[in-house]
């Protein structure tokens, strides 16, 4: 009936799997929980405890294959018709998380429950990722419904295997993040409906500042690759629309040069106890322009 699929990399998953298993047992459904470790080096001993739980398995891949391939591999090896994808660093907010998804087995849509961040303020080094996630990713149900495909996050969604197999995650793109953006766009092109429900998970794996900045740069590089290669239309995201406008005004080189000259000033604020999301937006579009200038 339900295959719960968890890709992981250097993250402990035993607590998450235990919680999901307990919920599945209460619901009295046929299920499996499969986690593949994408060739990481840490938490193997703890995560191997998952194999001691009934209907649960944890496997370390010999080589790192990337975010798209590992999700597709999990789906390929799943034996049930409904696939619930969860990131390793999440935890269901409510004890009826699984039950809420089961209610939508017959919806013939990709169903997604949303994301939340804990209200407690984290350590200073984690603040940028916490502020950004709380303000931009933890959208209300009504906000997500306004742009159902663009609001889909790979960290918490369920899909019938038949629908997932029509699109899958693109394995040909560089492993630079944004694979879920392309996935959601291809869902829209294939007219696969996205049903948003109120069934969130907490995002627990907040990245320290330097890692958060590195990942954001990788995300923007991935976005530029998709735009440059015609995989994603300029109109799909706010960031891509802004970047297209800058290109049409022939300001890409100028803004990229300004970014390179002022990056340290931006980072000084973004690494502080009160990071500005407005400055973060300016930093992001500046980096996208600088990367595009460098790539040309």
N, C-alpha and C positions, 0 to 999 in steps of 0.2 A: 504493500500500500504506500508507504512513505520511506524514501531514502534521504537521510540527512547527510549532506556532503560538506566537509570542512577542510579546506586547504590550509596548511599552516607552515610557518617558517620562523624558527627560533621563538616559539611562543608556547606556554603551557596550556593544554586544552582539557585536562582531566576534569576540572570543576565544571566547565561548560558541558562536556559530554555527560557527566553524571546528572546534571540538572535536566538535560534534554531526555535522557533515558528514563528518569523518574516520571517526567510528564507523559512520555509515550506509554509507559506501563500503566499509568492511571487511565489513559484513554483506551487501553486494551486494543491496540491496533497492531497490525503486522508492520514491522519497521526494521531499519538498519541504520547505524550511524558509522559512516566511513570517514576517516581522516587520513590524508596523505601529507607527509612532510616533504617539502620541496628541496631536499638535499641540504638541510641546515645542520648545525653542529651541536645545538643546545637543547635541553629539556627532553632528550630521548628517554632517559630512565623514568622520569615522571610520566611522560606521555604513553610509555609502553604499558602502564597500568590500565589504560583503556582496553587493552586486549583481554583483561580479566573480567570485563563487564559483558554480560550477555547481549548479543546482537550488535556489538560494537567492535570496531577494528581500527588500528593505527599502523601505518606503514611508512617507512622512510624510503624515499626514492634515491637511487644511487646518484643521480645527477639532477641539478637544478634545471627544470624545464620551463619555468615562467608561469605567470598568473593565468594566462589564457589556456595554455595546454593542460595545466593541472586541473582546472575546473572541467574542461572537456573530458579529461581522463576519468575523473570521478563520476561524471554523468554516464560515460560509456560503460563503466563497471557497476553502476547501480542496477539493482534487480527489480526495483519497484517503479510504478508508473508516475509517481509524483516526486519531484526533486526539490528539496529544501536546501538552498545554499546559504551558509553562514560563514562569515569570517571567523578566524580563530580568536580574535581579541574582542569578542562581543559576549553579552550575557542577556538572556531574556529579561525584560522588565517585569512581566506578569507571570504568575504560575500557570495560567491557562494559555500560554503562548502556542503550544502545539495544538490544543483544542481549537483555537481561533483559526489556525490555518486549515485544519481538517474540515471546518464548515464550508470552505471554498473549493473543495475538491472538484465540484461539478461546474465551476465558473467558466471553464474553457478560456482562461486568461493567465497571464503571469501576475501573481499576487505578491505584493510587497507591503511590509508592515511598518517601515520607517526606522529612524535612528534617533537616539537620545544621548545626551551627555549628563553625567552626574552633576548635581548642583554645587557640590563642594568644590571650592577653588583649589586647584592643584598647586604643586611647587612652581616657582617662578620659571624654571626652565621648560615647563610644559604649558605655559599660559597661552602662547600663540596658537598652538593646535587646539587647545580647549576653547578659547574665545571664538576662533574661526568655526570650529565644529558646532558649537552651541548656537551660533548666529546664522550659519549658512547651511549646514547639513541637517540639523535637527529641526526639520520643517514640520509644521502642523499638517494634519490630514487635508484640510482645505487648501493649504498652500501647495501641497504635492499634487492635488487633483487638478490644479490649474495648468500644469505642464506634466502630465503623467509619465511620458517617456523620459524626458530630461531629468525627472526626479527619481528615477530608478537607481538604486545603489546595489552593487553586487554583494554587499555585506549582509543582506537579509531579504531574500525573495524565494518564492516557490513557483515552480513551473511544471505543468504536465510534460512528461518526456517527449511527447509528440510535438509540442510547440517548441521546446528547447532545441530539438534536433533540426528544426527548420532554420535556425540561425546559428546557434553556438557562439562561443567566443572566438574572435579572429586570431588564428595562430600565426599569421604571416607578418603581423606588425611587430616592430621592436618591443621588447619587454620594458617599456618606459612608462607604464601606468596609462590611465584613460581607456583601458580596454572595456570598462563597463559603459563608458560614454558611447563608444562605437557599437557595443552590443545593444544598447537601448535604441540607438538610431536605426540599426538594422531591423530591430523589432518593429519600429514604426514603419519603415519601408515595406516590410512584409505584412503590415496591417495586423499585427499581433497585439491584442488589447492588453493594457496594464491596469490592473485593479489595485488601487491603494486602499489599505485598511489600517485601522489603529491597532497595531500589534508590534510595538517597537522592541528593539534591543538597545542596551547600553553599549556605547563604544568605550572600551576600557583601555585600549592600547595607545595611550597618548605618547607621541614621539617627543624626545628632547629637541630643543630649538634647532641645533645644527642638522639633525636628521630630518626634521620637519621641512627646513628650507631645501635640503637636498632633494627630498621627495617631491616638493612643489616644483622645483626646476625640472625634474624628470617628467612630471605630469605635463608641464608646459611644452617640453620637447616632444612628448607624445602627441599633444594637441597639434603642434606645428606640423609634425609628420603627416597626420591624418588630413589636415587642411591642404598641405602642399601636394599630397598624392591623390586628392579628390575623394578620399574615403568618407569625409564628413563635410557637409555644406557649411559655408560661413554663417548661415542664418540660424544654425542649430542651438548655439550657446551665446550668452551675453558676451563672454570673453572673445569668442570668435567674431561676433558682429562688430565689436569695438576694434579688434585688430584689422578687420576688413576695411572699416572706415579710415583708420590710420593709413593703411596701404593706399587707398584711393586718394588721400590727401598728400601722399608722398612724404609722410612724416616718420616712416619707420626707422630710417637711418638716424635721424635727429634724436628721436626718443630713445633709441637703443644706445646712442652715444651718451645721452644724459644719464641713462641708467648706469652705465659703466662708471661714469664719473662720480655719481652720487650714491652708489650702492651701500657703501659703508655707513652713510648717514641714515639710510633707511633701516639697515640692520641694527643700528644702535637703538632705535625706537622699538623695532619688532622684537628684540631680545630683552626689552625692559619689563618691569612689573605691570605696565599699562600699554600694551601694544595697540596700535591704531589699525583697525581693519581697513580704513580708508587708505592709509599709507601702504598697507599690505596689498590692496587692489592696485595701487599705482606701481608698487614694486613688481607685481606679477605681470602687468601689461608691459612695463619697461623691460623686464627680462625676456618676455616673448619677442619684443621688437629687437632686442640685442641678439637673441639667438637666431632670429630670422636674418638679421644683417650678417651675422657670422656665417650662416649656412649658405648664403647666396654667393 
